[in-house]
């Protein structure tokens, strides 16, 4: 599976207009606020944050977050006041002791993303799974929010 990030960074409020989700970090990291300070061809305007895809279907939303190198136990996912917050933290330590030296290496990696959920979703029915470096969510829509199929109208 390939994650492709699509953003029109030439219009500062595009993410507010084209999505039901509001990514607070993306709003303040937008080119409108920090024009010319980031080499966005390399980092895509964000350094150290995992890519996020949101897809809308008739009955639900699908959210995919690329987080390779983590394990299920490293994630803390919560919903509070209409926000889906994803936190991950991983710390590795390796130590080798020999007769005349000790080698110790460590690494630490963490991130946090918050998304404001639309009002038309069932917060208590959100399901998550982590597989092959992708954390995916299925966010069900409320019954009244589901899109109706197009209906053909006959002309008399």
Residue pairs with C-beta under 8 A, 6 or more apart in sequence:
1 64
1 132
1 134
3 51
3 53
3 64
3 66
3 134
4 53
5 44
5 51
5 52
5 53
7 14
7 15
7 26
7 44
7 45
8 14
9 30
9 31
9 40
9 45
10 31
12 30
12 31
12 32
12 33
13 32
15 22
15 23
15 26
15 27
15 30
16 22
16 27
19 54
20 56
20 61
20 118
20 120
21 54
21 61
21 63
21 115
21 116
21 117
21 118
22 115
22 116
23 52
23 113
23 114
23 115
23 116
24 114
24 116
25 46
25 49
25 113
25 114
26 46
29 45
29 46
30 45
31 40
31 45
38 45
38 47
44 51
48 111
49 111
49 113
50 65
50 66
50 67
50 111
50 113
51 65
51 66
52 63
52 64
52 65
52 66
52 113
52 115
53 62
53 63
53 64
53 65
54 61
54 62
54 63
54 115
55 61
55 62
55 63
55 64
58 146
58 147
59 140
59 141
59 146
60 138
60 139
60 140
60 141
61 118
61 121
61 137
61 138
61 139
61 141
62 136
62 137
62 138
62 139
63 84
63 115
63 136
63 137
63 139
64 134
64 135
64 136
64 137
65 86
65 113
65 134
65 135
65 136
65 137
66 133
66 134
67 75
67 88
67 111
67 130
67 133
67 134
67 135
68 133
69 90
69 109
69 133
70 88
70 90
70 109
70 130
70 133
71 90
71 130
72 130
74 88
74 89
74 90
75 86
75 87
75 88
75 130
75 135
76 86
76 87
76 88
76 89
77 84
77 85
77 86
77 87
77 128
78 84
78 85
78 87
79 85
79 117
79 123
79 126
82 116
82 117
82 119
82 123
83 114
83 115
83 116
83 117
84 114
84 115
84 117
84 126
84 137
84 139
85 112
85 113
85 114
85 115
86 111
86 112
86 113
86 114
86 135
87 110
87 111
87 112
88 109
88 110
88 111
88 112
89 108
89 109
89 110
90 108
90 109
90 110
91 106
91 107
91 108
91 109
92 106
92 107
92 108
93 104
93 105
93 106
94 104
94 105
94 106
95 102
95 103
95 104
95 105
96 102
96 103
96 104
117 123
117 139
120 141
120 142
120 144
120 145
121 139
121 140
121 141
121 142
121 145
122 139
122 140
122 141
122 142
125 139
125 140
126 137
126 138
126 139
126 140
127 137
127 138
128 135
128 136
128 137
128 138
129 135
129 136
130 136
